[in-house]
Amino acid sequence: SAQGQESSHSHPSQRTAHIRRTHKMADEDEVEVPEQEQEEEVTDLMGSVRGVLKKALQVDGVIRGLHEVAKYIDASKAQVVFLAESCNEPTYKKLVQGLCLEKNVPVIDVPDNKSLGEWAGLCKIDKDGLPRKVVGASCVCVTEFGEEGQAYNYMMNHLGKS
């Protein structure tokens, strides 16, 4: 088995290709099961923000950064906007809040821009599955929710939409 380990180190590209392939197969077979389990955890607003962003990322429905987000809000394409409270630029917040008010887009405050960045996919995941090099995001909007689950329902309840 030591030999097997050695060969996997000398050909990392082969190894990842293999992992990716099996991952894809597993994905097609049993994509429902793990998703359902994880979804049960939505007990607070931040959990729902994380869940909604996770689903939205799968359908490429997450927009990050003030300029892009403002553009999408203005074009009435934003469904919900997440704004980091740790954003220390009051004009930035006012702009986003003002635009959202004008276009009737709900805004949800997220305490920390690092968490928001991580949930919006602005990080590298290391070999232990932990986020590394997280980039903060002060403003994120969702244009496409993807699959609606508990996180989505929780958020809609919070916003008084359902």
ZAPA-150103 format. One record per residue: z, y, x of N, C-alpha, C in turn; residue in three letters. Coordinates in pm, 1 decimal. Last residue first. Example, Ala and Ser with C-alpha at 12.3 -4.5 7.8 and 13.67 -1.06 7.14 Angstrom:
! ZAPA-150103
R       n.zz       n.yy       n.xx      ca.zz      ca.yy      ca.xx       c.zz       c.yy       c.xx   resn
R      708.0     -225.0     1285.0      714.0     -106.0     1367.0      787.0        3.0     1290.0    Ser
R      780.0     -569.0     1319.0      780.0     -450.0     1230.0      780.0     -330.0     1320.0    Ala
***
This chain:
! ZAPA-150103
R       n.zz       n.yy       n.xx      ca.zz      ca.yy      ca.xx       c.zz       c.yy       c.xx   resn
R      262.3     3492.1    -4395.8      226.9     3371.0    -4470.8      305.0     3363.0    -4599.2    Ser
R      330.2     3719.9    -4264.1      191.4     3708.4    -4306.3      165.5     3585.3    -4392.2    Lys
R      554.0     3807.4    -4125.6      549.7     3822.0    -4271.7      409.5     3807.0    -4327.0    Gly
R      586.9     3756.0    -3868.8      510.1     3878.0    -3897.7      499.1     3902.6    -4048.7    Leu
R      719.5     3517.0    -3891.8      787.1     3629.2    -3828.1      718.1     3760.7    -3864.1    His
R      514.3     3363.2    -3998.6      636.7     3389.3    -4076.9      707.6     3511.2    -4024.5    Asn
R      344.7     3363.6    -3779.5      299.7     3426.6    -3904.3      418.1     3455.5    -3996.6    Met
R      501.2     3217.9    -3599.0      466.2     3356.8    -3570.3      423.5     3430.5    -3696.7    Met
R      511.2     2973.4    -3726.3      635.2     3044.6    -3696.6      605.7     3192.5    -3676.6    Tyr
R      242.4     2903.4    -3724.8      311.7     2925.8    -3852.4      439.5     3006.1    -3833.0    Asn
R      201.6     2875.3    -3448.6      124.9     2973.0    -3524.9      196.5     3007.4    -3656.0    Tyr
R      372.1     2666.4    -3395.6      390.2     2792.9    -3324.8      321.4     2905.0    -3402.5    Ala
R      268.5     2458.5    -3553.6      400.4     2515.6    -3584.0      420.4     2651.9    -3520.1    Gln
R      -77.9     2548.9    -3547.2       29.4     2451.5    -3557.4      158.2     2521.8    -3591.7    Gly
R     -418.6     2570.5    -3541.0     -297.2     2632.0    -3595.3     -191.0     2525.4    -3611.0    Glu
R     -629.0     2583.2    -3265.7     -561.1     2496.4    -3361.3     -433.7     2563.8    -3412.0    Glu
R     -738.9     2913.1    -3221.0     -758.7     2770.6    -3196.9     -686.3     2693.6    -3305.6    Gly
R     -721.5     3185.1    -3242.9     -597.0     3107.7    -3234.6     -619.3     2962.3    -3196.9    Phe
R     -870.9     3441.1    -3081.4     -903.3     3314.0    -3144.6     -781.0     3225.6    -3131.3    Glu
R     -770.4     3652.4    -2961.4     -885.6     3678.4    -3048.0     -915.0     3554.9    -3131.6    Thr
R     -473.2     3789.7    -2860.5     -536.9     3664.8    -2898.9     -650.7     3698.8    -2995.3    Val
R     -389.1     3986.5    -2571.7     -416.1     3969.9    -2714.7     -486.6     3837.7    -2738.1    Cys
R     -145.2     4133.0    -2364.7     -232.1     4018.1    -2389.1     -264.2     4016.2    -2536.9    Val
R        1.9     4319.4    -2115.3      -63.9     4324.4    -2244.5     -160.6     4208.4    -2257.7    Cys
R      107.5     4279.4    -1876.4      184.4     4364.9    -1967.0      126.6     4362.3    -2107.0    Ser
R      150.2     4008.4    -1680.2       54.9     4066.6    -1774.3      135.8     4150.9    -1871.6    Ala
R      188.4     3903.3    -1339.1      240.0     3962.0    -1462.5      128.2     4012.0    -1551.4    Gly
R      110.3     3595.5    -1208.3       69.8     3735.0    -1215.2      122.9     3790.9    -1346.6    Val
R      267.3     3360.0    -1008.8      250.4     3411.4    -1144.2      213.4     3559.6    -1136.5    Val
R      272.6     3170.6     -801.3      188.1     3290.2     -793.1      161.6     3345.3     -932.3    Lys
R      318.9     2877.1    -1002.0      331.3     2949.6     -874.8      241.6     3071.2     -881.4    Arg
R      478.8     2660.4    -1231.7      391.8     2775.4    -1208.8      421.9     2842.9    -1074.9    Pro
R      481.4     2310.7    -1162.2      554.1     2436.1    -1182.2      462.5     2553.5    -1153.7    Leu
R      380.7     2066.5    -1104.0      360.1     2115.0    -1239.5      435.5     2243.8    -1268.0    Gly
R      393.9     1999.9     -849.8      505.8     1953.3     -931.1      492.7     2001.2    -1075.1    Asp
R      173.8     2124.2     -739.5      167.8     1978.9     -757.2      282.7     1924.5     -839.8    Lys
R      151.0     2431.8     -941.0      157.7     2352.7     -817.8      164.8     2203.0     -847.3    Asp
R      -71.2     2635.4    -1105.7       30.8     2532.9    -1127.1       33.6     2444.6    -1002.2    Ile
R     -100.8     2984.5    -1092.3     -145.2     2855.6    -1040.4      -33.7     2755.8    -1070.2    Lys
R     -153.3     3208.3    -1368.5      -75.7     3152.7    -1258.4     -141.4     3025.9    -1209.8    Cys
R     -210.3     3319.5    -1631.0     -232.2     3392.6    -1505.6     -145.5     3338.4    -1393.3    Leu
R     -176.5     3214.2    -1883.3     -256.9     3138.8    -1788.4     -283.0     3210.5    -1656.9    Gly
R       -6.0     3328.2    -2049.8     -146.2     3363.9    -2072.8     -236.8     3301.0    -1967.9    Ala
R      233.1     3250.6    -1949.0      187.7     3186.5    -2073.8       40.9     3214.1    -2099.7    Trp
R      241.3     3422.5    -1725.0      241.3     3277.1    -1706.6      186.8     3207.5    -1831.4    Glu
R      248.8     3672.3    -1846.2      138.4     3636.6    -1757.4      125.9     3486.0    -1740.5    Gly
R      490.5     3652.6    -1980.9      367.6     3673.3    -2056.9      246.6     3633.6    -1972.5    Leu
R      665.9     3629.7    -1769.0      653.2     3518.5    -1864.9      521.4     3530.7    -1938.5    Ser
R      621.6     3881.9    -1657.0      593.7     3761.3    -1578.4      576.5     3640.8    -1671.4    Lys
R      702.2     4065.9    -1843.7      557.8     4054.7    -1819.7      522.0     3933.0    -1734.0    Asn
R      940.2     3999.7    -2094.8      907.7     3999.4    -1953.3      758.6     3980.4    -1927.4    Asp
R      979.5     4014.6    -2376.5     1068.6     4084.7    -2283.4     1011.6     4100.5    -2143.3    Pro
R      727.2     4109.3    -2593.5      773.2     3999.6    -2508.3      856.5     4065.0    -2398.7    Val
R      663.1     4211.1    -2920.1      716.9     4246.5    -2789.2      766.6     4123.3    -2717.3    Asp
R      368.8     4199.3    -3095.7      493.6     4127.9    -3070.3      539.7     4164.0    -2930.0    Ile
R      189.0     4362.2    -3343.9      230.2     4363.9    -3203.8      361.0     4287.3    -3191.5    Val
R      -91.7     4314.3    -3562.8       51.5     4298.6    -3533.3       79.0     4298.3    -3383.3    Pro
R     -318.5     4564.8    -3642.8     -299.2     4443.0    -3563.9     -150.9     4429.9    -3532.5    Val
R     -438.1     4786.1    -3772.3     -356.1     4690.0    -3845.4     -337.7     4556.9    -3773.1    Asn
R     -559.6     4979.6    -3632.3     -643.8     4865.9    -3671.4     -565.0     4758.6    -3745.1    Lys
R     -347.6     5156.5    -3591.5     -471.7     5204.6    -3651.8     -555.7     5089.7    -3706.3    Glu
R     -170.4     4992.5    -3458.5     -132.4     5051.8    -3586.0     -257.6     5091.6    -3663.0    Leu
R     -308.9     4940.9    -3226.0     -274.5     4829.8    -3315.2     -241.3     4881.4    -3454.9    Cys
R     -320.6     5195.4    -3112.8     -444.6     5125.1    -3147.9     -417.2     5015.4    -3249.9    Leu
R      -44.3     5236.3    -3071.8     -122.9     5325.4    -3157.0     -250.9     5259.6    -3205.7    Gly
R       21.6     5033.7    -2891.4       85.3     5036.1    -3023.7        5.1     5122.8    -3121.7    Gln
R     -141.3     5108.0    -2673.5     -159.0     4977.5    -2737.9     -100.8     4979.5    -2879.6    Val
R      -37.5     5365.5    -2622.3     -179.8     5344.1    -2647.8     -201.8     5214.4    -2724.9    Leu
R      231.1     5313.5    -2572.0      193.0     5396.9    -2686.5       47.2     5375.4    -2723.6    Lys
R      213.5     5163.8    -2335.7      265.2     5102.0    -2458.0      220.8     5180.6    -2581.2    Lys
R      106.5     5361.6    -2172.0       37.9     5233.5    -2185.1       79.6     5167.4    -2316.6    Tyr
R      303.9     5548.9    -2169.2      174.7     5584.7    -2229.0       93.2     5459.8    -2258.4    Thr
R      514.3     5414.0    -2033.6      525.5     5444.0    -2177.3      391.9     5479.2    -2243.1    Pro
R      531.8     5170.6    -1825.3      435.0     5277.6    -1844.7      433.3     5315.1    -1993.2    Glu
R      658.2     4942.1    -1756.9      730.3     5068.6    -1739.2      638.6     5189.8    -1754.6    Asn
R      704.6     4651.3    -1927.9      599.4     4743.5    -1886.9      660.9     4882.9    -1876.6    Cys
R      886.2     4493.1    -2037.6      913.8     4534.4    -1900.4      802.7     4624.3    -1845.1    Ser
R      784.9     4420.6    -2275.0      881.8     4529.7    -2278.6      909.9     4579.9    -2137.5    Glu
R      444.9     4349.2    -2317.1      565.9     4324.1    -2238.0      657.2     4445.3    -2243.3    Ala
R      295.5     4253.3    -2614.3      319.1     4364.2    -2524.1      449.3     4340.5    -2448.9    Leu
R       39.8     4088.7    -2771.9      171.2     4071.2    -2709.6      186.4     4179.5    -2605.3    Phe
R     -126.4     4103.0    -3080.7     -113.4     4156.3    -2945.2       28.5     4132.5    -2895.7    Val
R     -362.9     3926.2    -3279.0     -223.8     3961.7    -3252.0     -217.1     4008.4    -3107.3    Val
R     -633.5     3944.9    -3302.9     -556.5     3893.5    -3416.2     -409.5     3931.2    -3402.9    Gln
R     -899.8     4161.0    -3225.8     -768.8     4108.9    -3185.2     -691.8     4064.4    -3308.5    Ala
R    -1123.2     4279.0    -3317.6    -1134.0     4136.4    -3285.0    -1000.2     4076.5    -3245.9    Lys
R    -1174.3     4549.7    -3362.5    -1110.7     4468.6    -3467.5    -1124.7     4319.1    -3442.3    Ser
R    -1243.3     4694.6    -3149.7    -1353.9     4627.4    -3217.7    -1304.0     4538.7    -3331.5    Ala
R     -991.2     4766.7    -3061.8    -1079.2     4868.4    -3117.0    -1194.5     4807.2    -3196.6    Asp
R     -905.9     4529.4    -2953.7     -833.8     4584.6    -3068.8     -926.9     4682.4    -3140.9    Ile
R    -1088.7     4504.0    -2743.6    -1088.4     4405.1    -2851.4    -1015.2     4455.4    -2975.5    Tyr
R    -1020.5     4724.2    -2586.2    -1157.9     4709.5    -2634.2    -1161.7     4615.9    -2755.7    Lys
R     -758.1     4665.4    -2521.5     -787.3     4785.7    -2600.8     -926.2     4775.9    -2663.1    Ala
R     -800.1     4437.3    -2362.9     -725.6     4426.1    -2488.3     -758.4     4545.2    -2579.1    Val
R     -938.0     4547.1    -2143.7    -1001.2     4447.3    -2229.6     -933.3     4440.7    -2365.9    Glu
R     -737.7     4725.9    -2047.3     -873.2     4771.1    -2078.1     -941.0     4676.5    -2176.3    His
R     -498.7     4569.2    -2007.0     -506.0     4681.3    -2100.5     -648.3     4714.0    -2143.3    Leu
R     -498.2     4213.2    -2001.9     -522.1     4341.6    -1936.7     -550.8     4452.1    -2036.8    Gly
R     -666.8     3937.7    -2152.2     -556.6     3992.9    -2073.5     -595.8     4127.3    -2014.0    Arg
R     -715.2     3731.6    -2429.8     -766.3     3845.6    -2354.5     -649.5     3910.0    -2281.7    Ile
R     -786.0     3409.5    -2532.5     -682.2     3496.8    -2478.6     -745.0     3607.5    -2394.9    Val
R     -944.1     3202.1    -2623.5     -918.8     3313.6    -2713.7     -813.5     3410.7    -2663.9    Gly
R    -1037.2     2954.9    -2539.0    -1081.6     3074.9    -2469.8    -1057.7     3199.4    -2554.0    Asp
R     -918.6     2746.4    -2650.5    -1044.9     2786.3    -2713.4    -1095.5     2917.0    -2654.8    Val
R     -695.8     2720.3    -2494.7     -785.0     2604.9    -2505.7     -918.8     2641.9    -2568.0    Gln
R     -561.0     2955.0    -2539.0     -626.1     2934.9    -2408.5     -727.2     2820.9    -2415.7    Leu
R     -450.3     2906.0    -2786.8     -559.0     3003.8    -2777.9     -634.4     2988.5    -2645.7    Ala
R     -248.9     2727.8    -2722.9     -359.6     2682.1    -2807.9     -479.9     2775.9    -2795.0    Lys
R      -91.1     2897.4    -2567.7     -138.7     2770.6    -2511.6     -260.3     2721.0    -2590.8    Lys
R      -28.7     3101.6    -2743.0     -113.2     3131.6    -2626.5     -171.9     3004.3    -2566.7    Leu
R      134.1     2960.1    -2918.9       10.2     3020.7    -2968.8      -83.9     3049.8    -2851.8    Val
R      346.7     2889.4    -2749.3      265.1     2786.8    -2814.6      131.5     2840.4    -2860.8    Gly
R      448.2     3140.4    -2676.7      399.6     3047.9    -2574.3      305.0     2944.8    -2635.6    Arg
R      522.6     3235.3    -2926.8      424.4     3310.8    -2847.5      360.9     3218.1    -2743.9    Val
R      714.1     3048.0    -2993.5      591.3     3052.2    -3072.7      482.1     3129.4    -2998.8    Ser
R      907.6     3104.9    -2808.1      849.0     2971.1    -2809.5      717.5     2971.1    -2885.4    Gly
R      972.3     3357.7    -2891.8      905.3     3341.7    -2762.5      842.3     3203.6    -2748.7    Met
R     1096.2     3303.7    -3140.0      971.9     3379.2    -3135.0      897.8     3357.4    -3003.1    Leu
R     1210.2     2961.2    -3164.0     1228.7     3105.8    -3154.3     1093.7     3173.8    -3135.7    Asp
R     1141.0     2706.6    -3187.8     1263.0     2744.4    -3258.2     1288.5     2893.7    -3248.1    Thr
R      926.9     2465.8    -3134.8      921.7     2607.0    -3171.9     1043.6     2645.6    -3254.7    Val
R      906.0     2199.5    -3056.8     1006.6     2283.2    -2993.6     1009.7     2428.4    -3041.4    Glu
R      704.2     2046.0    -3157.2      830.8     2046.0    -3230.0      928.0     2152.1    -3179.7    Glu
R      495.3     2040.1    -2980.5      497.9     2143.8    -3081.4      630.5     2154.8    -3154.6    Glu
R      516.0     1820.2    -2824.9      553.3     1948.0    -2766.8      570.4     2054.1    -2874.0    Gln
R      421.7     1623.0    -3003.9      558.0     1619.3    -2951.7      601.8     1756.4    -2902.7    Glu
R      154.3     1697.6    -3046.5      249.0     1696.8    -3157.5      392.7     1702.6    -3106.8    Gln
R       42.8     1659.6    -2790.5       44.9     1791.8    -2853.4      152.6     1798.8    -2962.0    Glu
R       56.9     1380.7    -2746.0      142.6     1472.7    -2669.6      151.8     1611.1    -2733.8    Pro
R     -126.3     1288.4    -2971.1       13.4     1250.7    -2951.8       96.2     1350.7    -2870.1    Val
R     -398.3     1375.6    -2969.8     -303.4     1421.0    -3071.9     -157.6     1403.3    -3030.2    Glu
R     -548.0     1254.9    -2778.9     -520.8     1397.5    -2760.5     -412.7     1445.0    -2858.6    Val
R     -626.8      993.0    -2686.2     -499.1     1023.6    -2750.5     -461.3     1169.1    -2732.4    Glu
R     -903.8      983.2    -2602.7     -838.4      877.7    -2678.9     -717.6      928.1    -2757.0    Asp
R     -962.3     1212.3    -2463.7    -1041.3     1180.1    -2581.5     -970.0     1077.2    -2668.6    Glu
R     -769.4     1202.8    -2258.5     -777.3     1316.2    -2349.3     -849.1     1280.5    -2477.9    Asp
R     -835.2      981.5    -2120.1     -708.4      980.4    -2193.1     -709.9     1091.4    -2297.8    Ala
R    -1071.0     1078.2    -2007.2    -1073.3      964.8    -2098.3     -947.0      963.0    -2184.3    Met
R     -973.0     1283.9    -1849.1    -1065.8     1314.7    -1956.2    -1067.9     1200.7    -2058.1    Lys
R     -819.5     1146.3    -1667.0     -755.8     1245.5    -1754.5     -844.6     1272.8    -1875.3    His
R    -1006.0     1003.5    -1530.4     -913.8      929.5    -1615.7     -847.9     1024.8    -1714.8    Thr
R    -1134.2     1224.5    -1406.1    -1207.4     1134.7    -1493.4    -1112.7     1061.2    -1587.4    Arg
R     -935.0     1339.9    -1251.3     -998.1     1417.9    -1357.3    -1067.4     1326.2    -1457.3    Arg
R     -883.5     1135.5    -1073.4     -777.7     1179.6    -1165.4     -841.5     1253.0    -1283.9    Ile
R    -1128.4     1127.6     -938.5    -1080.4     1010.4    -1010.9     -977.3     1051.6    -1114.8    His
R    -1131.7     1376.8     -825.2    -1238.9     1340.2     -917.5    -1193.7     1222.8    -1002.8    Ala
R     -911.9     1359.3     -660.1     -905.4     1449.0     -776.4    -1014.1     1413.6     -876.3    Thr
R    -1010.8     1169.0     -477.0     -890.6     1142.6     -555.1     -886.6     1231.8     -679.4    Arg
R    -1225.2     1288.0     -360.3    -1246.3     1166.4     -437.8    -1129.1     1143.4     -532.3    Gln
R    -1092.3     1496.6     -233.6    -1190.2     1528.1     -337.4    -1216.3     1405.6     -424.9    Ser
R     -927.9     1381.0      -41.1     -866.4     1444.1     -159.2     -967.7     1468.6     -270.9    Pro
R     -929.0     1155.6      160.8    -1036.9     1192.5       68.7     -980.8     1260.5      -55.0    His
R     -697.9     1122.9      300.6     -815.4     1162.2      377.1     -933.1     1198.1      285.8    Ser
R     -514.0     1043.8      111.0     -496.1     1173.8      175.9     -623.7     1218.3      245.3    His
R     -602.0      797.2       35.8     -603.0      899.7      -67.7     -583.4     1038.2       -5.4    Ser
R     -564.6      655.9      269.1     -701.8      686.1      228.8     -703.8      795.4      121.5    Ser
R     -286.0      634.1      271.1     -355.9      708.1      375.3     -493.8      749.2      327.6    Glu
R     -236.6      471.6       53.3     -188.8      609.4       52.0     -263.7      693.0      153.1    Gln
R     -350.0      233.2      140.6     -403.1      298.8       21.4     -362.3      444.4       17.0    Gly
R     -175.3      171.0      347.3     -315.2      201.9      375.8     -378.4      278.4      259.4    Gln
R       53.2      114.8      210.3       54.1      230.6      300.7      -88.4      272.1      332.3    Ala
R        0.0     -120.2       82.6        0.0        0.0        0.0        0.0      125.5       86.2    Ser
***
